[in-house]
């Protein structure tokens, strides 16, 4: 991103998509009482949000 790659926005959007998919899967397991999966889902949601925000800057 710091070098102005024409792919920066796309990479950030794909990162957000991947993180959201991970969060969705972890949330399935978290609903069964797996605490570490709930924590993972939260981390993935934060990552997805950061990537989405970065895609607007790229």
PDB file of N, CA, C and O in Angstrom:
ATOM      1  N   UNK A   1       0.821  -1.181   0.000  1.00  0.00           N
ATOM      2  CA  UNK A   1       0.000   0.000   0.000  1.00  0.00           C
ATOM      3  C   UNK A   1       0.869   1.248   0.000  1.00  0.00           C
ATOM      4  O   UNK A   1       0.545   2.238  -0.658  1.00  0.00           O
ATOM      5  N   UNK A   2       1.957   1.201   0.729  1.00  0.00           N
ATOM      6  CA  UNK A   2       2.794   2.397   0.814  1.00  0.00           C
ATOM      7  C   UNK A   2       3.445   2.736  -0.526  1.00  0.00           C
ATOM      8  O   UNK A   2       3.870   3.872  -0.741  1.00  0.00           O
ATOM      9  N   UNK A   3       3.524   1.758  -1.421  1.00  0.00           N
ATOM     10  CA  UNK A   3       4.100   2.017  -2.737  1.00  0.00           C
ATOM     11  C   UNK A   3       3.030   2.289  -3.788  1.00  0.00           C
ATOM     12  O   UNK A   3       3.337   2.445  -4.970  1.00  0.00           O
ATOM     13  N   UNK A   4       1.772   2.345  -3.352  1.00  0.00           N
ATOM     14  CA  UNK A   4       0.691   2.682  -4.260  1.00  0.00           C
ATOM     15  C   UNK A   4       0.317   1.574  -5.235  1.00  0.00           C
ATOM     16  O   UNK A   4      -0.053   1.853  -6.375  1.00  0.00           O
ATOM     17  N   UNK A   5       0.409   0.343  -4.808  1.00  0.00           N
ATOM     18  CA  UNK A   5       0.055  -0.775  -5.682  1.00  0.00           C
ATOM     19  C   UNK A   5      -1.388  -0.662  -6.147  1.00  0.00           C
ATOM     20  O   UNK A   5      -2.274  -0.302  -5.372  1.00  0.00           O
ATOM     21  N   UNK A   6      -1.612  -0.968  -7.395  1.00  0.00           N
ATOM     22  CA  UNK A   6      -2.977  -0.916  -7.921  1.00  0.00           C
ATOM     23  C   UNK A   6      -3.844  -2.038  -7.361  1.00  0.00           C
ATOM     24  O   UNK A   6      -5.058  -2.046  -7.570  1.00  0.00           O
ATOM     25  N   UNK A   7      -3.238  -2.976  -6.658  1.00  0.00           N
ATOM     26  CA  UNK A   7      -3.966  -4.106  -6.088  1.00  0.00           C
ATOM     27  C   UNK A   7      -4.307  -3.926  -4.610  1.00  0.00           C
ATOM     28  O   UNK A   7      -4.989  -4.772  -4.032  1.00  0.00           O
ATOM     29  N   UNK A   8      -3.858  -2.868  -4.007  1.00  0.00           N
ATOM     30  CA  UNK A   8      -4.052  -2.666  -2.567  1.00  0.00           C
ATOM     31  C   UNK A   8      -5.517  -2.739  -2.161  1.00  0.00           C
ATOM     32  O   UNK A   8      -5.850  -3.415  -1.188  1.00  0.00           O
ATOM     33  N   UNK A   9      -6.383  -2.070  -2.875  1.00  0.00           N
ATOM     34  CA  UNK A   9      -7.801  -2.068  -2.523  1.00  0.00           C
ATOM     35  C   UNK A   9      -8.384  -3.473  -2.628  1.00  0.00           C
ATOM     36  O   UNK A   9      -9.135  -3.904  -1.752  1.00  0.00           O
ATOM     37  N   UNK A  10      -8.042  -4.182  -3.690  1.00  0.00           N
ATOM     38  CA  UNK A  10      -8.543  -5.545  -3.871  1.00  0.00           C
ATOM     39  C   UNK A  10      -8.054  -6.475  -2.766  1.00  0.00           C
ATOM     40  O   UNK A  10      -8.819  -7.291  -2.251  1.00  0.00           O
ATOM     41  N   UNK A  11      -6.786  -6.353  -2.406  1.00  0.00           N
ATOM     42  CA  UNK A  11      -6.219  -7.203  -1.355  1.00  0.00           C
ATOM     43  C   UNK A  11      -6.946  -6.953  -0.037  1.00  0.00           C
ATOM     44  O   UNK A  11      -7.275  -7.899   0.679  1.00  0.00           O
ATOM     45  N   UNK A  12      -7.193  -5.703   0.283  1.00  0.00           N
ATOM     46  CA  UNK A  12      -7.889  -5.371   1.522  1.00  0.00           C
ATOM     47  C   UNK A  12      -9.315  -5.919   1.527  1.00  0.00           C
ATOM     48  O   UNK A  12      -9.789  -6.412   2.550  1.00  0.00           O
ATOM     49  N   UNK A  13      -9.990  -5.835   0.398  1.00  0.00           N
ATOM     50  CA  UNK A  13     -11.349  -6.359   0.313  1.00  0.00           C
ATOM     51  C   UNK A  13     -11.374  -7.876   0.445  1.00  0.00           C
ATOM     52  O   UNK A  13     -12.263  -8.424   1.096  1.00  0.00           O
ATOM     53  N   UNK A  14     -10.414  -8.557  -0.161  1.00  0.00           N
ATOM     54  CA  UNK A  14     -10.340 -10.012  -0.035  1.00  0.00           C
ATOM     55  C   UNK A  14     -10.017 -10.394   1.403  1.00  0.00           C
ATOM     56  O   UNK A  14     -10.574 -11.357   1.930  1.00  0.00           O
ATOM     57  N   UNK A  15      -9.135  -9.659   2.029  1.00  0.00           N
ATOM     58  CA  UNK A  15      -8.807  -9.906   3.432  1.00  0.00           C
ATOM     59  C   UNK A  15     -10.061  -9.787   4.292  1.00  0.00           C
ATOM     60  O   UNK A  15     -10.300 -10.635   5.151  1.00  0.00           O
ATOM     61  N   UNK A  16     -10.854  -8.759   4.076  1.00  0.00           N
ATOM     62  CA  UNK A  16     -12.089  -8.567   4.841  1.00  0.00           C
ATOM     63  C   UNK A  16     -13.049  -9.726   4.599  1.00  0.00           C
ATOM     64  O   UNK A  16     -13.684 -10.213   5.534  1.00  0.00           O
ATOM     65  N   UNK A  17     -13.155 -10.164   3.363  1.00  0.00           N
ATOM     66  CA  UNK A  17     -14.044 -11.280   3.030  1.00  0.00           C
ATOM     67  C   UNK A  17     -13.600 -12.565   3.732  1.00  0.00           C
ATOM     68  O   UNK A  17     -14.427 -13.306   4.265  1.00  0.00           O
ATOM     69  N   UNK A  18     -12.310 -12.821   3.729  1.00  0.00           N
ATOM     70  CA  UNK A  18     -11.769 -14.014   4.377  1.00  0.00           C
ATOM     71  C   UNK A  18     -11.999 -13.951   5.882  1.00  0.00           C
ATOM     72  O   UNK A  18     -12.413 -14.938   6.490  1.00  0.00           O
ATOM     73  N   UNK A  19     -11.733 -12.807   6.477  1.00  0.00           N
ATOM     74  CA  UNK A  19     -11.921 -12.663   7.921  1.00  0.00           C
ATOM     75  C   UNK A  19     -13.388 -12.826   8.315  1.00  0.00           C
ATOM     76  O   UNK A  19     -13.687 -13.436   9.342  1.00  0.00           O
ATOM     77  N   UNK A  20     -14.292 -12.296   7.522  1.00  0.00           N
ATOM     78  CA  UNK A  20     -15.714 -12.468   7.809  1.00  0.00           C
ATOM     79  C   UNK A  20     -16.127 -13.936   7.687  1.00  0.00           C
ATOM     80  O   UNK A  20     -16.923 -14.421   8.492  1.00  0.00           O
ATOM     81  N   UNK A  21     -15.602 -14.637   6.702  1.00  0.00           N
ATOM     82  CA  UNK A  21     -15.910 -16.059   6.543  1.00  0.00           C
ATOM     83  C   UNK A  21     -15.399 -16.850   7.746  1.00  0.00           C
ATOM     84  O   UNK A  21     -16.082 -17.745   8.244  1.00  0.00           O
ATOM     85  N   UNK A  22     -14.214 -16.520   8.202  1.00  0.00           N
ATOM     86  CA  UNK A  22     -13.652 -17.184   9.380  1.00  0.00           C
ATOM     87  C   UNK A  22     -14.522 -16.905  10.598  1.00  0.00           C
ATOM     88  O   UNK A  22     -14.814 -17.811  11.379  1.00  0.00           O
ATOM     89  N   UNK A  23     -14.930 -15.667  10.756  1.00  0.00           N
ATOM     90  CA  UNK A  23     -15.762 -15.291  11.897  1.00  0.00           C
ATOM     91  C   UNK A  23     -17.081 -16.059  11.882  1.00  0.00           C
ATOM     92  O   UNK A  23     -17.539 -16.531  12.923  1.00  0.00           O
ATOM     93  N   UNK A  24     -17.685 -16.184  10.713  1.00  0.00           N
ATOM     94  CA  UNK A  24     -18.942 -16.916  10.605  1.00  0.00           C
ATOM     95  C   UNK A  24     -18.779 -18.371  11.031  1.00  0.00           C
ATOM     96  O   UNK A  24     -19.622 -18.921  11.739  1.00  0.00           O
ATOM     97  N   UNK A  25     -17.696 -18.979  10.594  1.00  0.00           N
ATOM     98  CA  UNK A  25     -17.446 -20.380  10.969  1.00  0.00           C
ATOM     99  C   UNK A  25     -17.180 -20.496  12.463  1.00  0.00           C
ATOM    100  O   UNK A  25     -17.702 -21.399  13.115  1.00  0.00           O
ATOM    101  N   UNK A  26     -16.383 -19.602  13.006  1.00  0.00           N
ATOM    102  CA  UNK A  26     -16.083 -19.647  14.437  1.00  0.00           C
ATOM    103  C   UNK A  26     -17.334 -19.401  15.271  1.00  0.00           C
ATOM    104  O   UNK A  26     -17.502 -19.996  16.335  1.00  0.00           O
ATOM    105  N   UNK A  27     -18.209 -18.528  14.791  1.00  0.00           N
ATOM    106  CA  UNK A  27     -19.444 -18.249  15.527  1.00  0.00           C
ATOM    107  C   UNK A  27     -20.329 -19.490  15.627  1.00  0.00           C
ATOM    108  O   UNK A  27     -21.049 -19.658  16.611  1.00  0.00           O
ATOM    109  N   UNK A  28     -20.281 -20.354  14.626  1.00  0.00           N
ATOM    110  CA  UNK A  28     -21.042 -21.609  14.689  1.00  0.00           C
ATOM    111  C   UNK A  28     -20.578 -22.453  15.870  1.00  0.00           C
ATOM    112  O   UNK A  28     -21.392 -23.014  16.603  1.00  0.00           O
ATOM    113  N   UNK A  29     -19.279 -22.536  16.043  1.00  0.00           N
ATOM    114  CA  UNK A  29     -18.716 -23.334  17.135  1.00  0.00           C
ATOM    115  C   UNK A  29     -18.888 -22.628  18.476  1.00  0.00           C
ATOM    116  O   UNK A  29     -19.084 -23.266  19.510  1.00  0.00           O
ATOM    117  N   UNK A  30     -18.811 -21.305  18.439  1.00  0.00           N
ATOM    118  CA  UNK A  30     -18.979 -20.537  19.671  1.00  0.00           C
ATOM    119  C   UNK A  30     -20.380 -20.733  20.238  1.00  0.00           C
ATOM    120  O   UNK A  30     -20.569 -20.740  21.454  1.00  0.00           O
ATOM    121  N   UNK A  31     -21.358 -20.892  19.355  1.00  0.00           N
ATOM    122  CA  UNK A  31     -22.735 -21.091  19.815  1.00  0.00           C
ATOM    123  C   UNK A  31     -22.903 -22.422  20.539  1.00  0.00           C
ATOM    124  O   UNK A  31     -23.911 -22.649  21.209  1.00  0.00           O
ATOM    125  N   UNK A  32     -21.915 -23.295  20.403  1.00  0.00           N
ATOM    126  CA  UNK A  32     -21.939 -24.586  21.106  1.00  0.00           C
ATOM    127  C   UNK A  32     -21.120 -24.527  22.396  1.00  0.00           C
ATOM    128  O   UNK A  32     -20.839 -25.555  23.013  1.00  0.00           O
ATOM    129  N   UNK A  33     -20.744 -23.321  22.792  1.00  0.00           N
ATOM    130  CA  UNK A  33     -20.064 -23.138  24.062  1.00  0.00           C
ATOM    131  C   UNK A  33     -18.547 -23.125  24.008  1.00  0.00           C
ATOM    132  O   UNK A  33     -17.897 -23.155  25.052  1.00  0.00           O
ATOM    133  N   UNK A  34     -17.976 -23.081  22.828  1.00  0.00           N
ATOM    134  CA  UNK A  34     -16.512 -23.072  22.718  1.00  0.00           C
ATOM    135  C   UNK A  34     -16.017 -21.630  22.808  1.00  0.00           C
ATOM    136  O   UNK A  34     -16.093 -20.863  21.848  1.00  0.00           O
ATOM    137  N   UNK A  35     -15.513 -21.290  23.977  1.00  0.00           N
ATOM    138  CA  UNK A  35     -15.101 -19.914  24.272  1.00  0.00           C
ATOM    139  C   UNK A  35     -13.998 -19.432  23.334  1.00  0.00           C
ATOM    140  O   UNK A  35     -14.036 -18.291  22.875  1.00  0.00           O
ATOM    141  N   UNK A  36     -13.024 -20.281  23.046  1.00  0.00           N
ATOM    142  CA  UNK A  36     -11.927 -19.855  22.184  1.00  0.00           C
ATOM    143  C   UNK A  36     -12.426 -19.525  20.769  1.00  0.00           C
ATOM    144  O   UNK A  36     -11.825 -18.700  20.080  1.00  0.00           O
ATOM    145  N   UNK A  37     -13.505 -20.155  20.341  1.00  0.00           N
ATOM    146  CA  UNK A  37     -14.078 -19.847  19.031  1.00  0.00           C
ATOM    147  C   UNK A  37     -14.790 -18.495  19.057  1.00  0.00           C
ATOM    148  O   UNK A  37     -14.772 -17.766  18.065  1.00  0.00           O
ATOM    149  N   UNK A  38     -15.410 -18.160  20.173  1.00  0.00           N
ATOM    150  CA  UNK A  38     -16.030 -16.840  20.304  1.00  0.00           C
ATOM    151  C   UNK A  38     -14.966 -15.761  20.223  1.00  0.00           C
ATOM    152  O   UNK A  38     -15.147 -14.745  19.552  1.00  0.00           O
ATOM    153  N   UNK A  39     -13.849 -15.987  20.915  1.00  0.00           N
ATOM    154  CA  UNK A  39     -12.747 -15.025  20.891  1.00  0.00           C
ATOM    155  C   UNK A  39     -12.173 -14.893  19.480  1.00  0.00           C
ATOM    156  O   UNK A  39     -11.846 -13.793  19.035  1.00  0.00           O
ATOM    157  N   UNK A  40     -12.057 -16.013  18.790  1.00  0.00           N
ATOM    158  CA  UNK A  40     -11.544 -15.998  17.418  1.00  0.00           C
ATOM    159  C   UNK A  40     -12.494 -15.211  16.516  1.00  0.00           C
ATOM    160  O   UNK A  40     -12.053 -14.400  15.701  1.00  0.00           O
ATOM    161  N   UNK A  41     -13.784 -15.449  16.661  1.00  0.00           N
ATOM    162  CA  UNK A  41     -14.771 -14.745  15.841  1.00  0.00           C
ATOM    163  C   UNK A  41     -14.683 -13.238  16.060  1.00  0.00           C
ATOM    164  O   UNK A  41     -14.751 -12.465  15.105  1.00  0.00           O
ATOM    165  N   UNK A  42     -14.534 -12.826  17.297  1.00  0.00           N
ATOM    166  CA  UNK A  42     -14.409 -11.395  17.592  1.00  0.00           C
ATOM    167  C   UNK A  42     -13.161 -10.806  16.942  1.00  0.00           C
ATOM    168  O   UNK A  42     -13.203  -9.716  16.371  1.00  0.00           O
ATOM    169  N   UNK A  43     -12.047 -11.538  17.037  1.00  0.00           N
ATOM    170  CA  UNK A  43     -10.798 -11.066  16.433  1.00  0.00           C
ATOM    171  C   UNK A  43     -10.938 -10.974  14.916  1.00  0.00           C
ATOM    172  O   UNK A  43     -10.451 -10.029  14.296  1.00  0.00           O
ATOM    173  N   UNK A  44     -11.598 -11.950  14.331  1.00  0.00           N
ATOM    174  CA  UNK A  44     -11.793 -11.938  12.882  1.00  0.00           C
ATOM    175  C   UNK A  44     -12.680 -10.779  12.452  1.00  0.00           C
ATOM    176  O   UNK A  44     -12.436 -10.165  11.413  1.00  0.00           O
ATOM    177  N   UNK A  45     -13.698 -10.477  13.232  1.00  0.00           N
ATOM    178  CA  UNK A  45     -14.573  -9.339  12.908  1.00  0.00           C
ATOM    179  C   UNK A  45     -13.796  -8.023  12.976  1.00  0.00           C
ATOM    180  O   UNK A  45     -13.983  -7.138  12.142  1.00  0.00           O
ATOM    181  N   UNK A  46     -12.921  -7.907  13.984  1.00  0.00           N
ATOM    182  CA  UNK A  46     -12.103  -6.683  14.088  1.00  0.00           C
ATOM    183  C   UNK A  46     -11.159  -6.575  12.886  1.00  0.00           C
ATOM    184  O   UNK A  46     -10.968  -5.496  12.325  1.00  0.00           O
ATOM    185  N   UNK A  47     -10.581  -7.701  12.510  1.00  0.00           N
ATOM    186  CA  UNK A  47      -9.676  -7.712  11.353  1.00  0.00           C
ATOM    187  C   UNK A  47     -10.436  -7.342  10.089  1.00  0.00           C
ATOM    188  O   UNK A  47      -9.947  -6.553   9.280  1.00  0.00           O
ATOM    189  N   UNK A  48     -11.616  -7.898   9.913  1.00  0.00           N
ATOM    190  CA  UNK A  48     -12.428  -7.600   8.732  1.00  0.00           C
ATOM    191  C   UNK A  48     -12.758  -6.113   8.668  1.00  0.00           C
ATOM    192  O   UNK A  48     -12.698  -5.503   7.601  1.00  0.00           O
ATOM    193  N   UNK A  49     -13.101  -5.546   9.794  1.00  0.00           N
ATOM    194  CA  UNK A  49     -13.426  -4.121   9.835  1.00  0.00           C
ATOM    195  C   UNK A  49     -12.206  -3.279   9.454  1.00  0.00           C
ATOM    196  O   UNK A  49     -12.318  -2.325   8.684  1.00  0.00           O
ATOM    197  N   UNK A  50     -11.043  -3.638   9.999  1.00  0.00           N
ATOM    198  CA  UNK A  50      -9.822  -2.894   9.683  1.00  0.00           C
ATOM    199  C   UNK A  50      -9.481  -3.003   8.201  1.00  0.00           C
ATOM    200  O   UNK A  50      -9.085  -2.019   7.577  1.00  0.00           O
ATOM    201  N   UNK A  51      -9.634  -4.190   7.644  1.00  0.00           N
ATOM    202  CA  UNK A  51      -9.341  -4.373   6.220  1.00  0.00           C
ATOM    203  C   UNK A  51     -10.317  -3.590   5.353  1.00  0.00           C
ATOM    204  O   UNK A  51      -9.924  -3.001   4.346  1.00  0.00           O
ATOM    205  N   UNK A  52     -11.574  -3.582   5.740  1.00  0.00           N
ATOM    206  CA  UNK A  52     -12.581  -2.835   4.996  1.00  0.00           C
ATOM    207  C   UNK A  52     -12.252  -1.342   5.028  1.00  0.00           C
ATOM    208  O   UNK A  52     -12.346  -0.660   4.007  1.00  0.00           O
ATOM    209  N   UNK A  53     -11.871  -0.845   6.188  1.00  0.00           N
ATOM    210  CA  UNK A  53     -11.505   0.564   6.307  1.00  0.00           C
ATOM    211  C   UNK A  53     -10.278   0.882   5.445  1.00  0.00           C
ATOM    212  O   UNK A  53     -10.216   1.927   4.798  1.00  0.00           O
ATOM    213  N   UNK A  54      -9.316  -0.024   5.447  1.00  0.00           N
ATOM    214  CA  UNK A  54      -8.102   0.193   4.654  1.00  0.00           C
ATOM    215  C   UNK A  54      -8.404   0.163   3.154  1.00  0.00           C
ATOM    216  O   UNK A  54      -7.735   0.841   2.375  1.00  0.00           O
ATOM    217  N   UNK A  55      -9.401  -0.612   2.750  1.00  0.00           N
ATOM    218  CA  UNK A  55      -9.720  -0.688   1.325  1.00  0.00           C
ATOM    219  C   UNK A  55     -10.210   0.663   0.799  1.00  0.00           C
ATOM    220  O   UNK A  55     -10.066   0.959  -0.387  1.00  0.00           O
ATOM    221  N   UNK A  56     -10.781   1.473   1.671  1.00  0.00           N
ATOM    222  CA  UNK A  56     -11.268   2.788   1.261  1.00  0.00           C
ATOM    223  C   UNK A  56     -10.120   3.799   1.152  1.00  0.00           C
ATOM    224  O   UNK A  56     -10.246   4.829   0.490  1.00  0.00           O
ATOM    225  N   UNK A  57      -9.018   3.492   1.802  1.00  0.00           N
ATOM    226  CA  UNK A  57      -7.853   4.380   1.799  1.00  0.00           C
ATOM    227  C   UNK A  57      -6.931   4.042   0.626  1.00  0.00           C
ATOM    228  O   UNK A  57      -6.245   4.910   0.086  1.00  0.00           O
ATOM    229  N   UNK A  58      -6.930   2.769   0.246  1.00  0.00           N
ATOM    230  CA  UNK A  58      -5.994   2.285  -0.790  1.00  0.00           C
ATOM    231  C   UNK A  58      -6.205   2.960  -2.119  1.00  0.00           C
ATOM    232  O   UNK A  58      -5.499   2.662  -3.082  1.00  0.00           O
TER     233      UNK A  58
END
